[in-house]
Amino acid sequence: MSSVKGEGTPREQAEAYAELLDRLGIEQVFILGVSAGGTPAIRFALDFPLRAKGLILYCSAAPWNEKPARIPSLMGPPPIMNHDLPMWLAFPLYRRLYGMEADVVHGMLPLSRRKEGADLDARIVNRDMAVNFEAYPIEEMHVPVLLLHARDDRMAPFKGPAGQVEGSLHRYPNLETKIFETGGHLMTGHSREIDAAVVEFIERHK
């Protein structure tokens, strides 16, 4: 685990990535944003475009088309859920709501290892592209983007009004997509197609 830089905002997370690359002596990378990690990945591509060879968004959070009139104070599980026992007890409900397989819970526990990050996602990260809408000029982001998503994703819904993915596709100037009809938030059953798309994208832009 790494420590949190500042308040853990997406901008600070992007800065931490850049500092890590400096320490490792790496000039450019392909950056992968998964689920809530899509927000800091997008932030990195906006703030450090010369260091990003490409951006890969995997069942990722999406930018908004316009700033919402009302922004929830929390976008994610409440803090009480970020403990092992409550998550274990509530997981049957999560499965029903989000279509996850039963064994996913074993990868989530113990939450003690990721509690701080889960809290940050709900309080700050998941809200940032709405709260700071003007700070995400997606139309100016010319880094190549590969977006992988499933239409039946219930955690990061593809269609509005609950989801922003489909409605924001036109905002990316240099976008490639691989959209699956099924697979849910983990795009289950499509690993070979995803691997092939990612390898081909990297080969063309490396």
Steps between C-alpha positions, in 0.01 A plus 500: 500500500609859440426803712240756388634825358325801654125448510511230236329703228527372140739789423722403795486135395611597149787700649600198708508284184727756332728510805521119496596504131768760576638282777504197269650697211208427268403777259181369336241234581166358399267570791216265592197623694268234643162588654549793741865509392385644169468846651866539610608331174307760299647769726852372424435509125376861530776624730795305358416445132864470392551213743198297386543291186140393535212470744309174547165526679375163626139500631597849610329800650409745224498878468169681502349679202406798714531590864212336690263727688528283810812314606469237776723551802599133474535288186577153628445278802463681835802469735323238712518262203877524474556232762532126451189377684248754356633437148477122546143522630388747232665329203190299398328838452799633304481195275133566432551873438823488300496153345831386649605139533509358853878452508565872444458561872814296572703742292353796689584370846668588726377856459753619758754507216292730283266678743666841459483476122134393505413795722688738268317362196158561657576844648730654239601301193160384371359852534792692353400508133163644605620734778786634286331461162681797342839353596442200270520641144479159336473661156860626541641159592680376189660198666378183321224333702377140495169462682386150599154463652197274528149626431364304796750647752297592808779669698608738223183496287551546128179690425338803662346622710690289755817470292720745314702267277300500176411868525861607540657303214480796261714710735822305435689629193704181450283209614480130420235282663436135570144470633355167610130423536556290813765438762407744776744720686782245466421431130492129585549265206686743278858471622642381166333779304610757758859376501512511120354852487744631763806341334399635160440849644840504673681372191358780287574779746823392672 
